Amino acid sequence: MAETTNGDARGASEQGAGEATNPQQFTIQKIYLKDSSVETPGAPEVFTQSWKPEARVELNTRRNTVGEGLYEVVLTVTVTATVEERTAYLCEVHQAGLFTVAGFESNATDQLLGAYCPGVLFPYAREAVSDLTGKAGFPPMTLSPVNFDALYARQRQREAASAESADDQETDNPG
């Protein structure tokens, strides 16, 4: 009987030590299409013209705290295709996901939510854009891969430069 108790105590202490050494948790809870739309203001005339569009792609991300360590990240992809300066179509997809992020330092959490999670969502958004544009009667729009780590780093640099410039203005113009 004493062996079982010692074994259970040792197992519980080893489990506690394992949790203490690895408290970080990242889990994809759910990936879902939050919103999507496609507009074809140039139809039907656009279908009678030669198809040589210019496409503009915009990417935006936002995050919301849903609960303790639970975040919703939404990747918005907007594609505007024009032919001869007329809008052929406007396609917008809001691809979302619920992610558990716990036990990370704030910088690491910010990087996960700002770069890694949008990277996870992008293939789903890419597929939705392709499907919607194809169903709208156009050749399916296939988006190029995106380096979200580079976009995140660029955004951080802009924020740092903006904060530095604001600090300089406060120093130059004391109130």
Backbone as numpy.savetxt, mean C-alpha at the origin, in Angstrom:
# Nx Ny Nz CAx CAy CAz Cx Cy Cz
5.52 -38.28 39.17 4.70 -37.09 39.17 5.57 -35.84 39.17
6.67 -35.86 39.93 7.55 -34.70 40.01 8.17 -34.41 38.64
8.48 -35.46 37.86 9.06 -35.24 36.54 8.10 -34.50 35.64
6.83 -34.86 35.68 5.83 -34.20 34.83 5.73 -32.73 35.19
5.73 -32.43 36.48 5.64 -31.04 36.92 6.86 -30.26 36.47
8.06 -30.85 36.66 9.27 -30.18 36.22 9.27 -30.00 34.71
8.83 -31.02 34.00 8.77 -30.93 32.54 7.81 -29.83 32.11
6.64 -29.76 32.74 5.67 -28.71 32.39 6.23 -27.33 32.72
6.89 -27.21 33.87 7.45 -25.92 34.27 8.55 -25.50 33.31
9.38 -26.47 32.93 10.46 -26.15 32.00 9.88 -25.75 30.65
8.87 -26.48 30.18 8.24 -26.15 28.90 7.62 -24.77 28.93
6.96 -24.42 30.04 6.34 -23.11 30.15 7.40 -22.02 30.19
8.51 -22.25 30.90 9.54 -21.22 30.98 10.25 -21.08 29.63
10.46 -22.19 28.93 11.07 -22.10 27.59 10.15 -21.37 26.63
8.84 -21.61 26.74 7.87 -20.94 25.87 7.89 -19.45 26.18
7.92 -19.08 27.45 7.97 -17.67 27.84 9.24 -17.01 27.33
10.37 -17.72 27.39 11.63 -17.17 26.91 11.57 -16.99 25.40
10.95 -17.93 24.70 10.81 -17.81 23.25 9.98 -16.59 22.86
8.91 -16.35 23.61 8.07 -15.19 23.32 8.80 -13.90 23.62
9.61 -13.90 24.68 10.35 -12.69 25.05 11.42 -12.37 24.02
12.05 -13.40 23.43 13.10 -13.14 22.45 12.53 -12.83 21.07
11.30 -13.19 20.78 10.72 -12.94 19.47 9.31 -12.36 19.59
9.19 -11.14 20.10 7.86 -10.57 20.30 7.27 -9.96 19.02
8.05 -9.90 17.95 7.57 -9.26 16.73 6.58 -10.15 16.00
5.53 -9.49 15.48 4.51 -10.24 14.74 4.05 -9.41 13.55
4.07 -10.03 12.39 3.52 -9.43 11.17 2.66 -10.50 10.51
1.38 -10.18 10.31 0.46 -11.14 9.71 -0.46 -10.41 8.74
-0.69 -11.04 7.60 -1.71 -10.53 6.68 -3.02 -11.17 7.10
-3.95 -10.35 7.58 -5.24 -10.86 8.04 -6.22 -11.04 6.88
-6.26 -10.05 5.99 -7.25 -10.08 4.90 -6.80 -9.11 3.82
-6.99 -9.50 2.56 -6.77 -8.61 1.42 -8.09 -8.53 0.68
-8.51 -7.29 0.37 -9.82 -7.11 -0.24 -9.84 -5.88 -1.13
-10.77 -5.89 -2.08 -11.00 -4.76 -2.96 -12.00 -3.85 -2.28
-11.54 -2.67 -1.87 -12.39 -1.75 -1.12 -13.30 -0.95 -2.05
-12.78 -0.57 -3.21 -13.56 0.23 -4.16 -12.89 0.13 -5.52
-13.70 0.19 -6.56 -13.14 0.23 -7.91 -14.13 0.90 -8.84
-13.60 1.56 -9.85 -14.48 2.18 -10.84 -13.71 2.35 -12.14
-14.46 2.38 -13.21 -13.90 2.70 -14.51 -14.92 3.57 -15.24
-14.44 4.67 -15.78 -15.29 5.59 -16.53 -14.74 5.68 -17.94
-15.64 5.73 -18.92 -15.24 5.83 -20.32 -15.93 7.03 -20.95
-15.52 8.25 -20.57 -16.20 9.44 -21.08 -16.04 9.64 -22.58
-15.03 9.02 -23.18 -14.80 9.18 -24.61 -15.54 8.17 -25.47
-16.28 7.25 -24.85 -16.99 6.22 -25.61 -18.25 6.83 -26.22
-18.66 6.42 -27.35 -18.10 5.37 -28.21 -17.06 5.88 -29.20
-16.89 7.21 -29.31 -15.97 7.78 -30.31 -14.56 7.24 -30.18
-14.09 7.02 -28.94 -12.72 6.57 -28.73 -12.46 5.22 -29.39
-13.51 4.43 -29.57 -13.35 3.10 -30.18 -13.22 3.18 -31.70
-13.50 4.34 -32.28 -13.40 4.50 -33.74 -12.06 5.10 -34.15
-11.24 5.49 -33.17 -9.95 6.10 -33.45 -8.84 5.07 -33.31
-7.68 5.41 -33.89 -6.54 4.51 -33.69 -6.15 4.58 -32.21
-5.77 3.43 -31.65 -5.51 3.33 -30.22 -4.03 3.55 -29.94
-3.69 4.80 -29.66 -2.33 5.17 -29.27 -2.44 6.08 -28.05
-2.78 5.48 -26.91 -3.05 6.30 -25.73 -1.79 6.76 -25.00
-1.97 7.81 -24.26 -0.99 8.21 -23.27 -1.62 7.89 -21.93
-0.89 7.19 -21.09 -1.44 6.79 -19.79 -0.67 7.46 -18.67
-1.41 7.95 -17.69 -0.83 8.52 -16.48 -1.27 7.65 -15.31
-0.32 7.22 -14.51 -0.61 6.34 -13.36 -0.24 7.09 -12.09
-1.18 7.12 -11.15 -0.94 7.73 -9.84 -1.11 6.66 -8.77
-0.20 6.66 -7.82 -0.26 5.72 -6.68 -0.32 6.52 -5.39
-1.20 6.13 -4.51 -1.29 6.73 -3.18 -1.55 5.63 -2.18
-1.07 5.84 -0.97 -1.36 4.89 0.10 -1.85 5.66 1.31
-2.67 4.99 2.09 -3.07 5.54 3.38 -3.23 4.37 4.34
-3.16 4.70 5.61 -3.31 3.65 6.62 -4.20 4.15 7.73
-4.92 3.22 8.32 -5.80 3.51 9.43 -5.53 2.49 10.52
-5.54 2.94 11.76 -5.42 2.02 12.87 -6.81 1.47 13.17
-6.95 0.16 13.13 -8.24 -0.49 13.34 -8.38 -0.95 14.79
-7.29 -1.39 15.36 -7.26 -1.86 16.74 -5.82 -1.93 17.19
-5.59 -2.47 18.36 -4.23 -2.58 18.86 -3.41 -3.49 17.96
-2.43 -2.92 17.27 -1.57 -3.69 16.38 -2.24 -4.12 15.09
-3.45 -3.64 14.82 -4.18 -4.01 13.60 -4.37 -2.77 12.74
-3.91 -2.85 11.49 -3.93 -1.70 10.60 -4.58 -2.05 9.27
-5.30 -1.08 8.72 -5.79 -1.20 7.36 -4.89 -0.33 6.50
-4.36 -0.90 5.43 -3.56 -0.16 4.47 -4.34 -0.20 3.16
-4.49 0.99 2.54 -5.22 1.09 1.28 -4.28 1.66 0.23
-4.12 0.92 -0.85 -3.34 1.36 -2.00 -4.32 1.81 -3.06
-4.22 3.08 -3.47 -5.09 3.61 -4.51 -4.27 3.75 -5.79
-4.76 3.14 -6.85 -4.14 3.22 -8.17 -5.14 3.89 -9.10
-4.71 5.00 -9.71 -5.56 5.72 -10.65 -4.85 5.76 -11.99
-5.51 5.26 -13.02 -4.94 5.26 -14.37 -5.86 6.11 -15.25
-5.26 7.11 -15.89 -5.99 7.96 -16.83 -5.35 7.77 -18.19
-6.14 7.29 -19.15 -5.65 7.11 -20.52 -6.30 8.16 -21.41
-5.48 8.86 -22.16 -5.98 9.88 -23.08 -5.54 9.56 -24.50
-6.40 9.92 -25.43 -6.10 9.80 -26.86 -6.39 11.17 -27.45
-5.36 11.76 -28.04 -5.51 13.09 -28.63 -6.14 14.08 -27.64
-5.61 14.09 -26.43 -6.01 14.99 -25.36 -7.44 14.80 -24.85
-8.11 13.73 -25.27 -9.44 13.40 -24.73 -9.29 12.18 -23.84
-9.99 12.19 -22.72 -9.92 11.06 -21.81 -10.64 9.86 -22.41
-9.89 8.79 -22.61 -10.48 7.55 -23.11 -11.10 6.78 -21.94
-10.34 6.66 -20.85 -10.89 6.04 -19.65 -10.15 6.53 -18.42
-10.84 6.41 -17.33 -10.30 6.69 -16.01 -10.63 5.48 -15.15
-9.60 4.80 -14.67 -9.80 3.60 -13.86 -9.16 3.83 -12.49
-9.94 3.57 -11.45 -9.42 3.75 -10.09 -9.73 2.51 -9.27
-8.72 2.04 -8.55 -8.84 0.85 -7.71 -8.31 1.19 -6.32
-9.09 0.85 -5.30 -8.67 0.97 -3.91 -8.50 -0.45 -3.38
-7.26 -0.94 -3.39 -6.96 -2.29 -2.91 -6.53 -2.17 -1.46
-7.15 -2.95 -0.58 -6.89 -2.80 0.84 -6.48 -4.12 1.48
-5.93 -3.98 2.66 -5.55 -5.15 3.43 -5.56 -4.83 4.91
-5.84 -5.85 5.70 -5.74 -5.75 7.16 -4.47 -6.48 7.56
-3.63 -5.80 8.34 -2.33 -6.34 8.72 -2.15 -6.23 10.23
-1.63 -7.28 10.84 -1.24 -7.23 12.25 0.24 -6.92 12.28
0.60 -5.85 12.98 2.00 -5.45 13.14 2.19 -5.15 14.61
2.98 -5.97 15.28 3.18 -5.79 16.72 4.62 -6.12 17.09
5.14 -5.41 18.07 6.45 -5.70 18.61 7.61 -5.07 17.86
7.33 -4.24 16.88 8.39 -3.58 16.12 8.61 -2.17 16.66
9.80 -1.64 16.47 10.04 -0.24 16.79 9.22 0.60 15.83
8.96 1.84 16.19 8.07 2.68 15.38 8.58 2.88 13.95
9.91 3.01 13.77 10.46 3.17 12.41 10.21 1.92 11.57
10.39 0.76 12.17 10.16 -0.49 11.44 8.68 -0.67 11.12
7.81 -0.33 12.08 6.36 -0.40 11.83 5.98 0.53 10.69
6.52 1.73 10.72 6.23 2.71 9.67 6.69 2.20 8.31
7.87 1.59 8.25 8.38 1.04 6.99 7.50 -0.12 6.50
7.09 -1.00 7.41 6.22 -2.11 7.02 4.91 -1.59 6.42
4.29 -0.61 7.10 3.00 -0.09 6.65 3.14 0.82 5.43
4.28 1.49 5.31 4.46 2.44 4.22 5.07 1.88 2.96
5.77 0.75 3.06 6.44 0.19 1.89 6.09 -1.28 1.65
6.23 -2.10 2.68 6.02 -3.53 2.49 4.55 -3.86 2.19
3.64 -3.33 2.99 2.21 -3.64 2.78 1.71 -3.17 1.42
2.03 -1.94 0.97 1.62 -1.57 -0.39 2.20 -2.51 -1.45
3.42 -3.00 -1.21 4.02 -3.96 -2.14 3.25 -5.27 -2.18
2.71 -5.68 -1.04 1.88 -6.89 -0.98 0.56 -6.66 -1.75
-0.01 -5.46 -1.63 -1.30 -5.15 -2.24 -1.21 -4.90 -3.74
-0.05 -4.45 -4.21 0.07 -4.02 -5.61 -0.32 -5.08 -6.64
0.11 -6.33 -6.52 -0.29 -7.31 -7.55 -1.81 -7.47 -7.66
-2.52 -7.34 -6.55 -3.97 -7.44 -6.58 -4.58 -6.22 -7.28
-4.04 -5.04 -7.00 -4.51 -3.82 -7.65 -4.19 -3.87 -9.15
-3.03 -4.37 -9.47 -2.60 -4.49 -10.87 -3.58 -5.39 -11.64
-3.95 -6.50 -11.03 -4.90 -7.42 -11.67 -6.27 -6.76 -11.84
-6.72 -6.02 -10.83 -8.03 -5.37 -10.89 -8.05 -4.32 -12.01
-6.97 -3.54 -12.14 -6.88 -2.53 -13.21 -6.93 -3.22 -14.58
-6.19 -4.29 -14.72 -6.17 -5.02 -15.98 -7.56 -5.56 -16.32
-8.23 -6.15 -15.33 -9.59 -6.68 -15.56 -10.58 -5.59 -15.93
-10.55 -4.48 -15.17 -11.52 -3.41 -15.42 -11.33 -2.76 -16.78
-10.09 -2.48 -17.15 -9.86 -1.84 -18.45 -10.22 -2.79 -19.59
-9.96 -4.07 -19.42 -10.35 -5.06 -20.43 -11.86 -5.15 -20.57
-12.57 -5.15 -19.43 -14.03 -5.23 -19.46 -14.67 -3.96 -20.00
-13.92 -2.86 -19.96 -14.43 -1.60 -20.50 -14.25 -1.52 -22.01
-13.67 -2.56 -22.60 -13.54 -2.61 -24.05 -12.18 -2.17 -24.56
-11.24 -1.92 -23.68 -9.90 -1.48 -24.07 -8.92 -2.63 -23.90
-7.75 -2.51 -24.53 -6.72 -3.52 -24.24 -6.41 -3.45 -22.75
-6.30 -4.60 -22.08 -6.03 -4.58 -20.63 -4.76 -3.79 -20.32
-4.86 -2.92 -19.34 -3.71 -2.12 -18.90 -2.91 -2.95 -17.91
-1.67 -3.24 -18.26 -0.78 -3.97 -17.36 0.21 -2.99 -16.78
0.13 -2.78 -15.49 1.01 -1.83 -14.81 2.39 -2.42 -14.62
3.40 -1.58 -14.74 4.78 -2.01 -14.50 5.00 -2.21 -13.01
5.96 -3.07 -12.66 6.27 -3.26 -11.23 6.69 -1.93 -10.59
6.45 -1.82 -9.29 6.76 -0.60 -8.55 7.67 -0.95 -7.37
8.69 -0.14 -7.16 9.59 -0.31 -6.02 9.07 0.57 -4.88
8.25 0.00 -4.01 7.66 0.76 -2.92 8.69 1.16 -1.87
9.77 0.40 -1.74 10.83 0.79 -0.80 11.46 2.11 -1.25
11.71 2.25 -2.55 12.30 3.49 -3.07 11.32 4.66 -2.92
10.04 4.42 -3.20 9.03 5.48 -3.03 8.94 5.91 -1.57
8.98 4.95 -0.67 8.92 5.24 0.76 10.13 6.06 1.19
11.32 5.67 0.73 12.55 6.39 1.07 12.49 7.82 0.54
12.00 8.00 -0.68 11.88 9.33 -1.27 10.90 10.19 -0.47
9.80 9.60 -0.05 8.82 10.33 0.75 9.44 10.76 2.08
10.19 9.87 2.71 10.85 10.19 3.98 11.84 11.34 3.80
12.58 11.33 2.69 13.54 12.41 2.42 12.82 13.74 2.25
11.70 13.73 1.52 10.91 14.95 1.33 10.40 15.48 2.66
9.90 14.57 3.51 9.39 14.98 4.81 10.49 15.57 5.67
11.68 14.98 5.62 12.82 15.49 6.40 13.24 16.86 5.89
13.29 17.02 4.57 13.66 18.31 3.99 12.62 19.38 4.32
11.36 19.00 4.29 10.28 19.93 4.61 10.36 20.36 6.08
10.62 19.41 6.96 10.75 19.72 8.39 11.96 20.60 8.64
13.05 20.33 7.94 14.26 21.14 8.08 14.01 22.55 7.59
13.32 22.70 6.47 13.01 24.01 5.93 12.08 24.79 6.86
11.14 24.11 7.48 10.24 24.75 8.44 11.02 25.22 9.66
11.99 24.40 10.12 12.83 24.79 11.25 13.67 26.01 10.90
14.20 26.05 9.68 15.01 27.19 9.24 14.18 28.46 9.19
12.95 28.37 8.74 12.06 29.54 8.68 11.75 30.05 10.07
11.54 29.15 11.01 11.27 29.56 12.40 12.48 30.26 12.99
13.69 29.78 12.66 14.92 30.39 13.16 15.12 31.77 12.54
14.83 31.91 11.24 14.99 33.18 10.54 13.98 34.22 10.96
12.77 33.78 11.30 11.68 34.69 11.64 11.16 34.41 13.04
11.93 34.74 14.07 11.43 34.46 15.42 10.19 35.30 15.70
9.21 34.67 16.34 7.92 35.30 16.58 7.98 36.19 17.73
